[in-house]
Amino acid sequence: MKQKLWVFLIVIILIAAGCSAPTKTDKKDNQDKAENAQKSKPKYHRIISLMPSNTEILYQLGLGDDIVGVSTVDDYPNDVKHKQKFDAMKLNKEQLLKAKPDLIVAHESQKGMDGKVLQSLKNKGIKVVYIKDAKTLDEIYDTFKQVGKVTGRESQASTLVYDTKHRVDVVLKDVPKHEKKPTVFLEVSHEPEIYTAGKDTFFNYMLEKLNAENSFNDVTGWKKVSKESIIKKNPNVLITTEGISRSEYLKVIRKRGGFEDLEAVKKGRVEAVDGDKISRPGPRIDQGLEELRDAIYRDE
């Protein structure tokens, strides 16, 4: 009964509004509404994303149906398997043109790698946007806003920023606040060459947010490190982000001479996390932080 009365009241209000002539204010309000509605519509309908994190952002902004192509390493969300694939490390101009994109979302590194190809596409009237490599949470949120502005989804981008911030805050709230921070070795690739993340990387930033210390914060960027240097650092926790399981990582560790004496190995603090979640500065970053937090403080 209440619902019927409410509907009836709405009808009466609409009829009354229809019987009166529109004022200047009415016209202005209608114009503003029309402009806002126009802004919320996607500006582009044939988008190619050349970086997994940007692809995830586009999907979160409701633009999945407008994406016609992604990079060969894109694997999330599941819908990307139906999209045309492009080798982001070696762009093919003819292949890109054949897809008839009206927007290409690229990574800033591609200015140098594929600058000529992308510039030639810009010269043909195709919009090309370069997204900065985010190294902090605030820079990730700025990326959301940038993609939202370009695609006409600013409102959705603001909502995404708000929601992601909230989820991240929930994760960080449960981080133990030990006076002595646990030291962590993050292994991003193993033999034949072992690589880790030093300072000025998003991985290092995440460790700081999680009240942990990067064993290799004395180097900058992504660095190849020796087994001997890892043994010398003797970290409390060893974590692989390479996409292998914890048991597989243990097998790798056991083959390395001298690693059996590491504190992390002795105490069973050899861990594995989903590298995609923590390496992609996108909407799932809260999940990456949570996995990393739980790996560092597994026994607490």
Contacts in CASP RR format, 6 or more apart in sequence:
PFRMAT RR
TARGET T0000
AUTHOR 0000-0000-0000
METHOD contacts of the structure
MODEL  1
MKQKLWVFLIVIILIAAGCSAPTKTDKKDNQDKAENAQKSKPKYHRIISL
MPSNTEILYQLGLGDDIVGVSTVDDYPNDVKHKQKFDAMKLNKEQLLKAK
PDLIVAHESQKGMDGKVLQSLKNKGIKVVYIKDAKTLDEIYDTFKQVGKV
TGRESQASTLVYDTKHRVDVVLKDVPKHEKKPTVFLEVSHEPEIYTAGKD
TFFNYMLEKLNAENSFNDVTGWKKVSKESIIKKNPNVLITTEGISRSEYL
KVIRKRGGFEDLEAVKKGRVEAVDGDKISRPGPRIDQGLEELRDAIYRDE
22 30 0 8 1.000
39 152 0 8 1.000
39 154 0 8 1.000
39 155 0 8 1.000
40 152 0 8 1.000
40 153 0 8 1.000
40 155 0 8 1.000
40 156 0 8 1.000
41 152 0 8 1.000
42 63 0 8 1.000
42 66 0 8 1.000
42 151 0 8 1.000
42 152 0 8 1.000
42 153 0 8 1.000
43 103 0 8 1.000
43 150 0 8 1.000
43 151 0 8 1.000
43 152 0 8 1.000
44 66 0 8 1.000
44 102 0 8 1.000
44 103 0 8 1.000
44 127 0 8 1.000
44 151 0 8 1.000
45 66 0 8 1.000
45 102 0 8 1.000
46 66 0 8 1.000
46 68 0 8 1.000
46 99 0 8 1.000
46 100 0 8 1.000
46 101 0 8 1.000
46 102 0 8 1.000
46 103 0 8 1.000
47 58 0 8 1.000
47 63 0 8 1.000
47 66 0 8 1.000
47 67 0 8 1.000
47 68 0 8 1.000
47 69 0 8 1.000
47 101 0 8 1.000
47 102 0 8 1.000
47 103 0 8 1.000
47 104 0 8 1.000
47 105 0 8 1.000
47 151 0 8 1.000
48 67 0 8 1.000
48 68 0 8 1.000
48 69 0 8 1.000
48 70 0 8 1.000
48 86 0 8 1.000
48 96 0 8 1.000
48 99 0 8 1.000
48 101 0 8 1.000
48 103 0 8 1.000
48 104 0 8 1.000
48 105 0 8 1.000
49 55 0 8 1.000
49 58 0 8 1.000
49 67 0 8 1.000
49 69 0 8 1.000
49 70 0 8 1.000
49 71 0 8 1.000
49 74 0 8 1.000
49 104 0 8 1.000
49 105 0 8 1.000
50 70 0 8 1.000
50 71 0 8 1.000
50 86 0 8 1.000
50 88 0 8 1.000
50 91 0 8 1.000
50 104 0 8 1.000
50 105 0 8 1.000
50 106 0 8 1.000
50 107 0 8 1.000
50 110 0 8 1.000
51 71 0 8 1.000
51 88 0 8 1.000
51 105 0 8 1.000
51 106 0 8 1.000
51 107 0 8 1.000
51 131 0 8 1.000
52 70 0 8 1.000
52 71 0 8 1.000
52 73 0 8 1.000
52 74 0 8 1.000
52 75 0 8 1.000
52 76 0 8 1.000
52 276 0 8 1.000
52 280 0 8 1.000
53 134 0 8 1.000
53 143 0 8 1.000
53 280 0 8 1.000
53 281 0 8 1.000
53 282 0 8 1.000
54 105 0 8 1.000
54 107 0 8 1.000
54 131 0 8 1.000
54 143 0 8 1.000
54 147 0 8 1.000
55 67 0 8 1.000
55 70 0 8 1.000
55 71 0 8 1.000
55 74 0 8 1.000
55 76 0 8 1.000
55 80 0 8 1.000
56 76 0 8 1.000
56 77 0 8 1.000
56 280 0 8 1.000
56 282 0 8 1.000
56 283 0 8 1.000
56 284 0 8 1.000
57 143 0 8 1.000
57 144 0 8 1.000
57 147 0 8 1.000
57 160 0 8 1.000
57 282 0 8 1.000
57 283 0 8 1.000
58 64 0 8 1.000
58 66 0 8 1.000
58 67 0 8 1.000
58 105 0 8 1.000
58 147 0 8 1.000
58 151 0 8 1.000
59 67 0 8 1.000
59 77 0 8 1.000
59 79 0 8 1.000
60 156 0 8 1.000
60 160 0 8 1.000
60 283 0 8 1.000
61 147 0 8 1.000
61 148 0 8 1.000
61 151 0 8 1.000
61 153 0 8 1.000
61 156 0 8 1.000
61 157 0 8 1.000
61 160 0 8 1.000
62 153 0 8 1.000
62 156 0 8 1.000
63 151 0 8 1.000
63 153 0 8 1.000
64 79 0 8 1.000
67 80 0 8 1.000
67 83 0 8 1.000
68 83 0 8 1.000
68 84 0 8 1.000
68 99 0 8 1.000
68 100 0 8 1.000
68 101 0 8 1.000
69 83 0 8 1.000
69 84 0 8 1.000
69 85 0 8 1.000
69 86 0 8 1.000
69 99 0 8 1.000
69 101 0 8 1.000
70 80 0 8 1.000
70 83 0 8 1.000
70 84 0 8 1.000
70 85 0 8 1.000
70 86 0 8 1.000
71 85 0 8 1.000
71 86 0 8 1.000
71 87 0 8 1.000
71 88 0 8 1.000
72 85 0 8 1.000
72 86 0 8 1.000
72 87 0 8 1.000
72 88 0 8 1.000
73 88 0 8 1.000
74 80 0 8 1.000
74 83 0 8 1.000
74 85 0 8 1.000
75 81 0 8 1.000
75 276 0 8 1.000
76 276 0 8 1.000
76 284 0 8 1.000
84 99 0 8 1.000
86 92 0 8 1.000
86 95 0 8 1.000
86 96 0 8 1.000
86 99 0 8 1.000
88 106 0 8 1.000
88 107 0 8 1.000
88 110 0 8 1.000
89 113 0 8 1.000
90 114 0 8 1.000
91 110 0 8 1.000
91 114 0 8 1.000
91 117 0 8 1.000
91 118 0 8 1.000
92 117 0 8 1.000
93 117 0 8 1.000
93 120 0 8 1.000
93 121 0 8 1.000
96 104 0 8 1.000
96 117 0 8 1.000
96 121 0 8 1.000
97 121 0 8 1.000
97 124 0 8 1.000
101 121 0 8 1.000
101 126 0 8 1.000
102 126 0 8 1.000
102 127 0 8 1.000
103 126 0 8 1.000
103 127 0 8 1.000
103 128 0 8 1.000
103 129 0 8 1.000
103 150 0 8 1.000
103 151 0 8 1.000
104 118 0 8 1.000
104 121 0 8 1.000
104 126 0 8 1.000
104 127 0 8 1.000
104 128 0 8 1.000
104 129 0 8 1.000
105 129 0 8 1.000
105 131 0 8 1.000
105 147 0 8 1.000
105 150 0 8 1.000
106 114 0 8 1.000
106 118 0 8 1.000
106 128 0 8 1.000
106 129 0 8 1.000
106 130 0 8 1.000
106 131 0 8 1.000
107 130 0 8 1.000
107 131 0 8 1.000
107 133 0 8 1.000
108 130 0 8 1.000
108 131 0 8 1.000
108 132 0 8 1.000
108 133 0 8 1.000
109 133 0 8 1.000
110 118 0 8 1.000
110 130 0 8 1.000
111 118 0 8 1.000
111 130 0 8 1.000
118 128 0 8 1.000
119 128 0 8 1.000
121 128 0 8 1.000
122 128 0 8 1.000
127 150 0 8 1.000
129 146 0 8 1.000
129 147 0 8 1.000
129 150 0 8 1.000
131 143 0 8 1.000
131 146 0 8 1.000
131 147 0 8 1.000
132 139 0 8 1.000
132 142 0 8 1.000
132 143 0 8 1.000
133 281 0 8 1.000
134 140 0 8 1.000
134 142 0 8 1.000
134 143 0 8 1.000
134 202 0 8 1.000
134 281 0 8 1.000
134 282 0 8 1.000
135 200 0 8 1.000
135 201 0 8 1.000
135 202 0 8 1.000
135 205 0 8 1.000
135 281 0 8 1.000
136 202 0 8 1.000
136 205 0 8 1.000
137 165 0 8 1.000
137 168 0 8 1.000
137 205 0 8 1.000
137 209 0 8 1.000
137 285 0 8 1.000
139 281 0 8 1.000
140 164 0 8 1.000
140 281 0 8 1.000
140 282 0 8 1.000
140 285 0 8 1.000
141 161 0 8 1.000
141 164 0 8 1.000
141 165 0 8 1.000
143 281 0 8 1.000
143 282 0 8 1.000
144 157 0 8 1.000
144 160 0 8 1.000
144 161 0 8 1.000
144 164 0 8 1.000
144 282 0 8 1.000
144 283 0 8 1.000
145 154 0 8 1.000
145 157 0 8 1.000
145 158 0 8 1.000
145 161 0 8 1.000
147 153 0 8 1.000
147 157 0 8 1.000
148 154 0 8 1.000
148 156 0 8 1.000
148 157 0 8 1.000
149 157 0 8 1.000
160 283 0 8 1.000
164 282 0 8 1.000
164 283 0 8 1.000
164 285 0 8 1.000
164 286 0 8 1.000
167 286 0 8 1.000
168 285 0 8 1.000
168 286 0 8 1.000
168 289 0 8 1.000
170 286 0 8 1.000
171 286 0 8 1.000
171 289 0 8 1.000
171 290 0 8 1.000
171 293 0 8 1.000
172 209 0 8 1.000
172 210 0 8 1.000
172 289 0 8 1.000
174 293 0 8 1.000
175 209 0 8 1.000
175 210 0 8 1.000
175 211 0 8 1.000
175 293 0 8 1.000
175 297 0 8 1.000
176 211 0 8 1.000
176 297 0 8 1.000
176 300 0 8 1.000
177 211 0 8 1.000
178 211 0 8 1.000
181 211 0 8 1.000
181 212 0 8 1.000
181 213 0 8 1.000
182 212 0 8 1.000
182 213 0 8 1.000
182 236 0 8 1.000
182 237 0 8 1.000
182 296 0 8 1.000
182 297 0 8 1.000
183 212 0 8 1.000
183 213 0 8 1.000
183 214 0 8 1.000
183 215 0 8 1.000
183 233 0 8 1.000
183 234 0 8 1.000
183 235 0 8 1.000
183 236 0 8 1.000
183 237 0 8 1.000
184 207 0 8 1.000
184 212 0 8 1.000
184 213 0 8 1.000
184 214 0 8 1.000
184 215 0 8 1.000
184 235 0 8 1.000
184 236 0 8 1.000
184 237 0 8 1.000
184 238 0 8 1.000
184 239 0 8 1.000
184 296 0 8 1.000
185 196 0 8 1.000
185 215 0 8 1.000
185 216 0 8 1.000
185 230 0 8 1.000
185 233 0 8 1.000
185 235 0 8 1.000
185 237 0 8 1.000
185 238 0 8 1.000
185 239 0 8 1.000
185 264 0 8 1.000
186 196 0 8 1.000
186 197 0 8 1.000
186 203 0 8 1.000
186 207 0 8 1.000
186 214 0 8 1.000
186 239 0 8 1.000
186 241 0 8 1.000
187 194 0 8 1.000
187 195 0 8 1.000
187 196 0 8 1.000
187 238 0 8 1.000
187 239 0 8 1.000
187 240 0 8 1.000
187 241 0 8 1.000
187 242 0 8 1.000
187 249 0 8 1.000
188 195 0 8 1.000
188 196 0 8 1.000
188 197 0 8 1.000
188 203 0 8 1.000
188 222 0 8 1.000
188 240 0 8 1.000
188 241 0 8 1.000
188 242 0 8 1.000
188 279 0 8 1.000
189 195 0 8 1.000
189 242 0 8 1.000
190 240 0 8 1.000
190 242 0 8 1.000
190 252 0 8 1.000
191 252 0 8 1.000
193 224 0 8 1.000
194 224 0 8 1.000
194 225 0 8 1.000
194 226 0 8 1.000
194 227 0 8 1.000
194 230 0 8 1.000
195 222 0 8 1.000
195 223 0 8 1.000
195 224 0 8 1.000
195 225 0 8 1.000
196 215 0 8 1.000
196 216 0 8 1.000
196 219 0 8 1.000
196 222 0 8 1.000
196 223 0 8 1.000
196 225 0 8 1.000
197 203 0 8 1.000
197 204 0 8 1.000
197 214 0 8 1.000
197 216 0 8 1.000
197 221 0 8 1.000
197 222 0 8 1.000
197 223 0 8 1.000
198 204 0 8 1.000
198 214 0 8 1.000
198 216 0 8 1.000
198 217 0 8 1.000
198 219 0 8 1.000
198 220 0 8 1.000
198 221 0 8 1.000
198 222 0 8 1.000
198 223 0 8 1.000
199 214 0 8 1.000
199 217 0 8 1.000
199 218 0 8 1.000
199 219 0 8 1.000
199 220 0 8 1.000
199 221 0 8 1.000
200 220 0 8 1.000
200 221 0 8 1.000
201 221 0 8 1.000
201 222 0 8 1.000
202 279 0 8 1.000
202 281 0 8 1.000
203 214 0 8 1.000
203 241 0 8 1.000
203 278 0 8 1.000
203 279 0 8 1.000
204 214 0 8 1.000
204 217 0 8 1.000
206 278 0 8 1.000
206 288 0 8 1.000
206 289 0 8 1.000
206 292 0 8 1.000
207 213 0 8 1.000
207 214 0 8 1.000
207 292 0 8 1.000
208 214 0 8 1.000
209 289 0 8 1.000
210 289 0 8 1.000
210 292 0 8 1.000
210 293 0 8 1.000
210 296 0 8 1.000
212 237 0 8 1.000
212 296 0 8 1.000
215 230 0 8 1.000
215 233 0 8 1.000
215 235 0 8 1.000
216 223 0 8 1.000
216 225 0 8 1.000
216 233 0 8 1.000
219 225 0 8 1.000
227 256 0 8 1.000
227 257 0 8 1.000
227 258 0 8 1.000
227 259 0 8 1.000
230 259 0 8 1.000
230 262 0 8 1.000
231 258 0 8 1.000
231 259 0 8 1.000
231 261 0 8 1.000
231 262 0 8 1.000
234 262 0 8 1.000
234 263 0 8 1.000
234 264 0 8 1.000
235 262 0 8 1.000
235 263 0 8 1.000
235 264 0 8 1.000
236 263 0 8 1.000
236 264 0 8 1.000
236 267 0 8 1.000
236 269 0 8 1.000
237 264 0 8 1.000
237 269 0 8 1.000
237 270 0 8 1.000
237 271 0 8 1.000
237 295 0 8 1.000
237 296 0 8 1.000
238 249 0 8 1.000
238 253 0 8 1.000
238 262 0 8 1.000
238 264 0 8 1.000
238 265 0 8 1.000
238 269 0 8 1.000
238 270 0 8 1.000
238 271 0 8 1.000
239 271 0 8 1.000
239 272 0 8 1.000
239 273 0 8 1.000
239 292 0 8 1.000
239 295 0 8 1.000
239 296 0 8 1.000
240 249 0 8 1.000
240 252 0 8 1.000
240 271 0 8 1.000
240 272 0 8 1.000
240 273 0 8 1.000
241 273 0 8 1.000
241 274 0 8 1.000
241 275 0 8 1.000
241 278 0 8 1.000
241 279 0 8 1.000
242 249 0 8 1.000
242 275 0 8 1.000
243 272 0 8 1.000
243 274 0 8 1.000
243 275 0 8 1.000
244 252 0 8 1.000
244 272 0 8 1.000
245 272 0 8 1.000
246 270 0 8 1.000
246 271 0 8 1.000
246 272 0 8 1.000
248 272 0 8 1.000
249 270 0 8 1.000
249 271 0 8 1.000
249 272 0 8 1.000
250 270 0 8 1.000
253 259 0 8 1.000
253 265 0 8 1.000
253 270 0 8 1.000
254 260 0 8 1.000
259 265 0 8 1.000
260 266 0 8 1.000
263 269 0 8 1.000
264 270 0 8 1.000
269 298 0 8 1.000
271 295 0 8 1.000
271 296 0 8 1.000
271 298 0 8 1.000
272 295 0 8 1.000
273 288 0 8 1.000
273 291 0 8 1.000
273 292 0 8 1.000
273 295 0 8 1.000
274 287 0 8 1.000
274 288 0 8 1.000
274 291 0 8 1.000
275 288 0 8 1.000
276 284 0 8 1.000
277 284 0 8 1.000
277 285 0 8 1.000
277 287 0 8 1.000
277 288 0 8 1.000
277 291 0 8 1.000
278 285 0 8 1.000
278 288 0 8 1.000
278 289 0 8 1.000
278 291 0 8 1.000
278 292 0 8 1.000
END
